[in-house]
Amino acid sequence: MAEKFRDTDMDRQQAMLMKSFYHLLSFYASSNADYYLDRVAISHNRDHIDIRPALYDLWLDTLIATVQRFDPDFDAAVELAWRLVMTPGIVYMKFHYDRKTIVGS
Ligand code: HEM
């Protein structure tokens, strides 16, 4: 994982993380891809920065660990809600790993 970020400006990456989080959330809310997630799905696929599907699971587990650390009301129901909301966007990203174009657009 660290290998992927060796040339990355981590302040910019943090801002990106915030933005990607909102895009995953809006993907869930609209049950559809926005232009942004289309672009990111292609940029992360095998032909580009090559983010293997398993790394998205790691990403989600790390997000949950962060929520657990900072939310005093964290419990199993809160964890499940986070996982349910983030999962459609993650499935979308993983689905495009081996594809050259966006499916369904
Ligand atoms: C969960 C959904 C994710 C979203 C929405 C997302 C979004 C983004 C966006 C918007 C960028 C900058 C522009 C671009 O390259 O398209 C980016 C860059 C990047 N992302 Fe992600 N990302 C996600 C997951 C991941 C994961 C799981 C990894 C690897 C562990 C990862 C690694 C990277 C890397 C290495 C860059 C390039 C950083 C640089 O500019 O040096 N991303 N991501």
Backbone and ligand atoms as CSV (ligand in chain L), in Angstrom:
chain,resi,resn,atom,element,x,y,z
A,1,MET,N,N,0.846,-1.213,0.000
A,1,MET,CA,C,0.000,0.000,0.000
A,1,MET,C,C,0.881,1.263,0.000
A,2,ALA,N,N,1.901,1.337,0.866
A,2,ALA,CA,C,2.777,2.518,0.955
A,2,ALA,C,C,3.433,2.791,-0.395
A,3,GLU,N,N,3.776,1.724,-1.086
A,3,GLU,CA,C,4.388,1.791,-2.419
A,3,GLU,C,C,3.567,2.671,-3.372
A,4,LYS,N,N,2.250,2.533,-3.296
A,4,LYS,CA,C,1.347,3.275,-4.177
A,4,LYS,C,C,1.423,4.772,-3.919
A,5,PHE,N,N,1.777,5.137,-2.699
A,5,PHE,CA,C,1.757,6.552,-2.324
A,5,PHE,C,C,3.152,7.164,-2.227
A,6,ARG,N,N,4.153,6.484,-2.776
A,6,ARG,CA,C,5.517,6.963,-2.556
A,6,ARG,C,C,5.781,8.356,-3.120
A,7,ASP,N,N,5.064,8.747,-4.204
A,7,ASP,CA,C,5.291,10.083,-4.770
A,7,ASP,C,C,4.146,11.041,-4.450
A,8,THR,N,N,3.388,10.727,-3.424
A,8,THR,CA,C,2.157,11.486,-3.179
A,8,THR,C,C,2.344,12.557,-2.115
A,9,ASP,N,N,1.770,13.738,-2.396
A,9,ASP,CA,C,1.729,14.815,-1.413
A,9,ASP,C,C,0.584,14.473,-0.441
A,10,MET,N,N,0.920,14.142,0.826
A,10,MET,CA,C,-0.088,13.601,1.730
A,10,MET,C,C,-1.138,14.631,2.165
A,11,ASP,N,N,-0.802,15.939,2.096
A,11,ASP,CA,C,-1.822,16.955,2.409
A,11,ASP,C,C,-2.895,16.956,1.324
A,12,ARG,N,N,-2.422,16.894,0.091
A,12,ARG,CA,C,-3.357,16.822,-1.041
A,12,ARG,C,C,-4.167,15.540,-0.960
A,13,GLN,N,N,-3.507,14.475,-0.549
A,13,GLN,CA,C,-4.176,13.174,-0.489
A,13,GLN,C,C,-5.304,13.196,0.546
A,14,GLN,N,N,-5.049,13.932,1.633
A,14,GLN,CA,C,-6.059,14.033,2.690
A,14,GLN,C,C,-7.303,14.770,2.173
A,15,ALA,N,N,-7.064,15.841,1.403
A,15,ALA,CA,C,-8.173,16.594,0.808
A,15,ALA,C,C,-8.917,15.687,-0.176
A,16,MET,N,N,-8.165,14.887,-0.914
A,16,MET,CA,C,-8.755,13.954,-1.874
A,16,MET,C,C,-9.633,12.938,-1.172
A,17,LEU,N,N,-9.155,12.476,-0.011
A,17,LEU,CA,C,-9.875,11.453,0.754
A,17,LEU,C,C,-11.245,11.987,1.168
A,18,MET,N,N,-11.235,13.235,1.618
A,18,MET,CA,C,-12.469,13.904,2.031
A,18,MET,C,C,-13.439,13.982,0.847
A,19,LYS,N,N,-12.905,14.409,-0.305
A,19,LYS,CA,C,-13.717,14.564,-1.492
A,19,LYS,C,C,-14.249,13.199,-1.956
A,20,SER,N,N,-13.369,12.189,-1.954
A,20,SER,CA,C,-13.812,10.873,-2.436
A,20,SER,C,C,-14.898,10.312,-1.537
A,21,PHE,N,N,-14.748,10.588,-0.252
A,21,PHE,CA,C,-15.742,10.134,0.699
A,21,PHE,C,C,-17.125,10.711,0.343
A,22,TYR,N,N,-17.188,12.021,0.050
A,22,TYR,CA,C,-18.472,12.636,-0.298
A,22,TYR,C,C,-19.021,12.103,-1.619
A,23,HIS,N,N,-18.113,11.785,-2.536
A,23,HIS,CA,C,-18.580,11.239,-3.810
A,23,HIS,C,C,-19.134,9.823,-3.642
A,24,LEU,N,N,-18.521,9.034,-2.762
A,24,LEU,CA,C,-19.060,7.692,-2.497
A,24,LEU,C,C,-20.434,7.822,-1.849
A,25,LEU,N,N,-20.541,8.799,-0.958
A,25,LEU,CA,C,-21.816,9.042,-0.280
A,25,LEU,C,C,-22.890,9.464,-1.291
A,26,SER,N,N,-22.543,10.370,-2.213
A,26,SER,CA,C,-23.552,10.832,-3.172
A,26,SER,C,C,-23.882,9.726,-4.173
A,27,PHE,N,N,-22.902,8.862,-4.434
A,27,PHE,CA,C,-23.163,7.702,-5.300
A,27,PHE,C,C,-24.249,6.837,-4.673
A,28,TYR,N,N,-24.127,6.624,-3.386
A,28,TYR,CA,C,-25.118,5.837,-2.640
A,28,TYR,C,C,-26.470,6.539,-2.671
A,29,ALA,N,N,-26.475,7.845,-2.406
A,29,ALA,CA,C,-27.725,8.596,-2.293
A,29,ALA,C,C,-28.476,8.627,-3.622
A,30,SER,N,N,-27.748,8.687,-4.726
A,30,SER,CA,C,-28.428,8.794,-6.026
A,30,SER,C,C,-28.529,7.434,-6.714
A,31,SER,N,N,-27.971,6.388,-6.120
A,31,SER,CA,C,-27.849,5.043,-6.707
A,31,SER,C,C,-27.320,5.113,-8.134
A,32,ASN,N,N,-26.412,6.012,-8.370
A,32,ASN,CA,C,-25.888,6.162,-9.723
A,32,ASN,C,C,-24.494,6.775,-9.702
A,33,ALA,N,N,-23.764,6.528,-10.785
A,33,ALA,CA,C,-22.435,7.124,-10.877
A,33,ALA,C,C,-22.564,8.596,-11.235
A,34,ASP,N,N,-21.686,9.413,-10.683
A,34,ASP,CA,C,-21.596,10.767,-11.222
A,34,ASP,C,C,-20.352,10.785,-12.110
A,35,TYR,N,N,-20.189,11.848,-12.823
A,35,TYR,CA,C,-19.075,11.958,-13.755
A,35,TYR,C,C,-17.750,11.748,-13.029
A,36,TYR,N,N,-17.685,12.282,-11.824
A,36,TYR,CA,C,-16.463,12.192,-11.027
A,36,TYR,C,C,-16.081,10.740,-10.742
A,37,LEU,N,N,-17.030,9.946,-10.289
A,37,LEU,CA,C,-16.700,8.559,-9.939
A,37,LEU,C,C,-16.337,7.748,-11.199
A,38,ASP,N,N,-16.932,8.093,-12.337
A,38,ASP,CA,C,-16.551,7.451,-13.603
A,38,ASP,C,C,-15.065,7.663,-13.853
A,39,ARG,N,N,-14.663,8.894,-13.727
A,39,ARG,CA,C,-13.280,9.279,-13.998
A,39,ARG,C,C,-12.334,8.564,-13.038
A,40,VAL,N,N,-12.707,8.564,-11.759
A,40,VAL,CA,C,-11.852,7.948,-10.750
A,40,VAL,C,C,-11.779,6.427,-10.936
A,41,ALA,N,N,-12.905,5.806,-11.333
A,41,ALA,CA,C,-12.913,4.352,-11.536
A,41,ALA,C,C,-11.906,3.980,-12.627
A,42,ILE,N,N,-11.842,4.775,-13.675
A,42,ILE,CA,C,-10.880,4.487,-14.752
A,42,ILE,C,C,-9.450,4.801,-14.294
A,43,SER,N,N,-9.277,5.929,-13.598
A,43,SER,CA,C,-7.905,6.292,-13.191
A,43,SER,C,C,-7.310,5.267,-12.220
A,44,HIS,N,N,-8.166,4.529,-11.476
A,44,HIS,CA,C,-7.676,3.558,-10.496
A,44,HIS,C,C,-7.585,2.130,-11.050
A,45,ASN,N,N,-7.975,1.929,-12.313
A,45,ASN,CA,C,-8.030,0.550,-12.815
A,45,ASN,C,C,-6.648,-0.024,-13.128
A,46,ARG,N,N,-6.649,-1.271,-13.568
A,46,ARG,CA,C,-5.394,-1.996,-13.817
A,46,ARG,C,C,-4.460,-1.265,-14.783
A,47,ASP,N,N,-5.055,-0.592,-15.780
A,47,ASP,CA,C,-4.240,0.094,-16.789
A,47,ASP,C,C,-3.674,1.422,-16.309
A,48,HIS,N,N,-4.130,1.913,-15.155
A,48,HIS,CA,C,-3.662,3.218,-14.701
A,48,HIS,C,C,-2.951,3.065,-13.362
A,49,ILE,N,N,-3.525,3.562,-12.235
A,49,ILE,CA,C,-2.724,3.418,-11.000
A,49,ILE,C,C,-2.853,2.037,-10.357
A,50,ASP,N,N,-3.637,1.165,-10.943
A,50,ASP,CA,C,-3.648,-0.262,-10.592
A,50,ASP,C,C,-3.926,-0.525,-9.110
A,51,ILE,N,N,-5.110,-0.099,-8.668
A,51,ILE,CA,C,-5.538,-0.346,-7.284
A,51,ILE,C,C,-6.323,-1.659,-7.262
A,52,ARG,N,N,-5.669,-2.704,-6.765
A,52,ARG,CA,C,-6.300,-4.039,-6.730
A,52,ARG,C,C,-7.571,-4.004,-5.886
A,53,PRO,N,N,-8.591,-4.798,-6.261
A,53,PRO,CA,C,-9.866,-4.776,-5.529
A,53,PRO,C,C,-9.707,-4.930,-4.011
A,54,ALA,N,N,-8.779,-5.772,-3.567
A,54,ALA,CA,C,-8.632,-5.989,-2.116
A,54,ALA,C,C,-8.263,-4.696,-1.368
A,55,LEU,N,N,-7.631,-3.756,-2.082
A,55,LEU,CA,C,-7.243,-2.512,-1.403
A,55,LEU,C,C,-8.464,-1.678,-1.011
A,56,TYR,N,N,-9.572,-1.861,-1.743
A,56,TYR,CA,C,-10.791,-1.124,-1.370
A,56,TYR,C,C,-11.372,-1.661,-0.059
A,57,ASP,N,N,-11.218,-2.969,0.160
A,57,ASP,CA,C,-11.693,-3.539,1.434
A,57,ASP,C,C,-10.854,-2.995,2.591
A,58,LEU,N,N,-9.577,-2.894,2.321
A,58,LEU,CA,C,-8.666,-2.334,3.327
A,58,LEU,C,C,-9.042,-0.871,3.618
A,59,TRP,N,N,-9.342,-0.143,2.540
A,59,TRP,CA,C,-9.752,1.262,2.644
A,59,TRP,C,C,-10.981,1.379,3.556
A,60,LEU,N,N,-11.974,0.481,3.332
A,60,LEU,CA,C,-13.206,0.532,4.120
A,60,LEU,C,C,-12.936,0.146,5.579
A,61,ASP,N,N,-12.122,-0.886,5.793
A,61,ASP,CA,C,-11.790,-1.286,7.171
A,61,ASP,C,C,-11.077,-0.151,7.912
A,62,THR,N,N,-10.240,0.569,7.192
A,62,THR,CA,C,-9.506,1.676,7.814
A,62,THR,C,C,-10.454,2.818,8.160
A,63,LEU,N,N,-11.399,3.062,7.256
A,63,LEU,CA,C,-12.410,4.089,7.528
A,63,LEU,C,C,-13.214,3.730,8.783
A,64,ILE,N,N,-13.611,2.459,8.893
A,64,ILE,CA,C,-14.388,2.007,10.056
A,64,ILE,C,C,-13.550,2.168,11.340
A,65,ALA,N,N,-12.291,1.807,11.258
A,65,ALA,CA,C,-11.418,1.941,12.436
A,65,ALA,C,C,-11.325,3.405,12.870
A,66,THR,N,N,-11.341,4.313,11.888
A,66,THR,CA,C,-11.267,5.749,12.198
A,66,THR,C,C,-12.567,6.222,12.844
A,67,VAL,N,N,-13.692,5.759,12.321
A,67,VAL,CA,C,-14.984,6.139,12.917
A,67,VAL,C,C,-15.033,5.633,14.364
A,68,GLN,N,N,-14.592,4.407,14.549
A,68,GLN,CA,C,-14.606,3.804,15.894
A,68,GLN,C,C,-13.780,4.638,16.880
A,69,ARG,N,N,-12.682,5.153,16.354
A,69,ARG,CA,C,-11.782,5.922,17.217
A,69,ARG,C,C,-12.391,7.264,17.613
A,70,PHE,N,N,-13.156,7.886,16.685
A,70,PHE,CA,C,-13.600,9.257,16.955
A,70,PHE,C,C,-15.077,9.404,17.313
A,71,ASP,N,N,-15.888,8.371,17.064
A,71,ASP,CA,C,-17.311,8.485,17.384
A,71,ASP,C,C,-17.598,7.802,18.717
A,72,PRO,N,N,-17.917,8.587,19.760
A,72,PRO,CA,C,-18.174,7.998,21.078
A,72,PRO,C,C,-19.420,7.103,21.077
A,73,ASP,N,N,-20.303,7.286,20.091
A,73,ASP,CA,C,-21.509,6.455,20.017
A,73,ASP,C,C,-21.341,5.232,19.108
A,74,PHE,N,N,-20.104,4.978,18.722
A,74,PHE,CA,C,-19.861,3.859,17.805
A,74,PHE,C,C,-20.362,2.542,18.398
A,75,ASP,N,N,-21.104,1.791,17.587
A,75,ASP,CA,C,-21.498,0.423,17.967
A,75,ASP,C,C,-21.717,-0.372,16.680
A,76,ALA,N,N,-22.190,-1.612,16.790
A,76,ALA,CA,C,-22.331,-2.466,15.608
A,76,ALA,C,C,-23.293,-1.846,14.586
A,77,ALA,N,N,-24.363,-1.193,15.070
A,77,ALA,CA,C,-25.339,-0.597,14.146
A,77,ALA,C,C,-24.702,0.552,13.350
A,78,VAL,N,N,-23.864,1.328,14.031
A,78,VAL,CA,C,-23.171,2.439,13.356
A,78,VAL,C,C,-22.204,1.869,12.301
A,79,GLU,N,N,-21.487,0.834,12.679
A,79,GLU,CA,C,-20.554,0.214,11.731
A,79,GLU,C,C,-21.295,-0.300,10.497
A,80,LEU,N,N,-22.405,-0.987,10.726
A,80,LEU,CA,C,-23.171,-1.541,9.606
A,80,LEU,C,C,-23.668,-0.425,8.687
A,81,ALA,N,N,-24.153,0.654,9.280
A,81,ALA,CA,C,-24.658,1.777,8.478
A,81,ALA,C,C,-23.545,2.341,7.585
A,82,TRP,N,N,-22.364,2.525,8.140
A,82,TRP,CA,C,-21.230,3.036,7.337
A,82,TRP,C,C,-20.904,2.072,6.200
A,83,ARG,N,N,-20.866,0.793,6.513
A,83,ARG,CA,C,-20.521,-0.187,5.477
A,83,ARG,C,C,-21.573,-0.218,4.373
A,84,LEU,N,N,-22.848,-0.143,4.755
A,84,LEU,CA,C,-23.918,-0.188,3.754
A,84,LEU,C,C,-23.872,1.027,2.828
A,85,VAL,N,N,-23.572,2.187,3.407
A,85,VAL,CA,C,-23.559,3.406,2.596
A,85,VAL,C,C,-22.344,3.451,1.653
A,86,MET,N,N,-21.195,3.014,2.125
A,86,MET,CA,C,-19.973,3.100,1.308
A,86,MET,C,C,-19.885,2.012,0.233
A,87,THR,N,N,-20.578,0.871,0.471
A,87,THR,CA,C,-20.365,-0.292,-0.396
A,87,THR,C,C,-20.751,-0.117,-1.881
A,88,PRO,N,N,-21.869,0.545,-2.227
A,88,PRO,CA,C,-22.167,0.665,-3.668
A,88,PRO,C,C,-21.026,1.323,-4.457
A,89,GLY,N,N,-20.476,2.395,-3.932
A,89,GLY,CA,C,-19.372,3.076,-4.641
A,89,GLY,C,C,-18.141,2.189,-4.728
A,90,ILE,N,N,-17.894,1.417,-3.696
A,90,ILE,CA,C,-16.730,0.531,-3.692
A,90,ILE,C,C,-16.919,-0.610,-4.704
A,91,VAL,N,N,-18.130,-1.162,-4.743
A,91,VAL,CA,C,-18.422,-2.201,-5.746
A,91,VAL,C,C,-18.189,-1.620,-7.144
A,92,TYR,N,N,-18.626,-0.405,-7.352
A,92,TYR,CA,C,-18.472,0.263,-8.645
A,92,TYR,C,C,-16.985,0.388,-9.026
A,93,MET,N,N,-16.174,0.818,-8.059
A,93,MET,CA,C,-14.726,0.965,-8.310
A,93,MET,C,C,-14.110,-0.396,-8.627
A,94,LYS,N,N,-14.423,-1.403,-7.835
A,94,LYS,CA,C,-13.846,-2.747,-8.047
A,94,LYS,C,C,-14.285,-3.317,-9.393
A,95,PHE,N,N,-15.527,-3.100,-9.753
A,95,PHE,CA,C,-16.094,-3.659,-10.977
A,95,PHE,C,C,-15.335,-3.173,-12.216
A,96,HIS,N,N,-14.808,-1.948,-12.126
A,96,HIS,CA,C,-14.121,-1.372,-13.287
A,96,HIS,C,C,-12.626,-1.656,-13.308
A,97,TYR,N,N,-12.156,-2.446,-12.369
A,97,TYR,CA,C,-10.705,-2.703,-12.282
A,97,TYR,C,C,-10.139,-3.227,-13.603
A,98,ASP,N,N,-10.832,-4.194,-14.192
A,98,ASP,CA,C,-10.333,-4.824,-15.418
A,98,ASP,C,C,-11.012,-4.294,-16.681
A,99,ARG,N,N,-11.725,-3.182,-16.566
A,99,ARG,CA,C,-12.453,-2.684,-17.738
A,99,ARG,C,C,-11.804,-1.426,-18.312
A,100,LYS,N,N,-11.995,-1.243,-19.608
A,100,LYS,CA,C,-11.388,-0.089,-20.293
A,100,LYS,C,C,-12.357,1.088,-20.300
A,101,THR,N,N,-13.648,0.767,-20.210
A,101,THR,CA,C,-14.650,1.837,-20.296
A,101,THR,C,C,-15.683,1.653,-19.185
A,102,ILE,N,N,-16.464,2.700,-18.973
A,102,ILE,CA,C,-17.502,2.671,-17.944
A,102,ILE,C,C,-18.692,1.844,-18.426
A,103,VAL,N,N,-19.164,0.977,-17.554
A,103,VAL,CA,C,-20.299,0.119,-17.906
A,103,VAL,C,C,-21.600,0.904,-17.694
A,104,GLY,N,N,-22.457,0.871,-18.690
A,104,GLY,CA,C,-23.799,1.445,-18.535
A,104,GLY,C,C,-23.878,2.935,-18.793
A,105,SER,N,N,-22.872,3.512,-19.434
A,105,SER,CA,C,-23.012,4.949,-19.726
A,105,SER,C,C,-22.745,5.227,-21.193
L,1,HEM,C1,C,-12.667,4.186,-2.255
L,1,HEM,C2,C,-12.753,4.883,-3.318
L,1,HEM,C3,C,-11.699,5.840,-3.823
L,1,HEM,C4,C,-11.944,7.037,-4.399
L,1,HEM,C5,C,-13.325,7.650,-4.646
L,1,HEM,C6,C,-10.652,7.622,-4.746
L,1,HEM,C7,C,-10.467,8.870,-5.350
L,1,HEM,C8,C,-9.268,9.357,-5.791
L,1,HEM,C9,C,-9.075,10.611,-6.506
L,1,HEM,C10,C,-10.177,11.601,-6.830
L,1,HEM,C11,C,-7.778,10.755,-6.800
L,1,HEM,C12,C,-7.074,11.907,-7.533
L,1,HEM,C13,C,-7.417,11.940,-9.011
L,1,HEM,C14,C,-7.391,10.619,-9.727
L,1,HEM,O1,O,-6.339,9.944,-9.761
L,1,HEM,O2,O,-8.437,10.224,-10.275
L,1,HEM,C15,C,-7.106,9.589,-6.281
L,1,HEM,C16,C,-5.780,9.370,-6.399
L,1,HEM,C17,C,-5.138,8.266,-5.898
L,1,HEM,N1,N,-5.720,7.234,-5.204
L,1,HEM,FE1,FE,-7.679,6.990,-4.809
L,1,HEM,N2,N,-9.662,6.763,-4.381
L,1,HEM,C18,C,-10.242,5.665,-3.807
L,1,HEM,C19,C,-9.588,4.565,-3.297
L,1,HEM,C20,C,-8.239,4.363,-3.335
L,1,HEM,C21,C,-7.554,3.214,-2.774
L,1,HEM,C22,C,-8.216,2.030,-2.052
L,1,HEM,C23,C,-6.222,3.396,-3.021
L,1,HEM,C24,C,-5.038,2.540,-2.665
L,1,HEM,C25,C,-4.851,1.966,-1.542
L,1,HEM,C26,C,-6.086,4.650,-3.747
L,1,HEM,C27,C,-4.896,5.159,-4.200
L,1,HEM,C28,C,-4.733,6.327,-4.888
L,1,HEM,C29,C,-3.441,6.807,-5.402
L,1,HEM,C30,C,-2.097,6.094,-5.263
L,1,HEM,C31,C,-3.703,8.018,-6.033
L,1,HEM,C32,C,-2.706,8.902,-6.753
L,1,HEM,C33,C,-2.118,9.878,-5.759
L,1,HEM,C34,C,-1.149,10.852,-6.418
L,1,HEM,O3,O,-1.620,11.806,-7.068
L,1,HEM,O4,O,0.050,10.642,-6.280
L,1,HEM,N3,N,-7.319,5.208,-3.908
L,1,HEM,N4,N,-8.034,8.768,-5.671
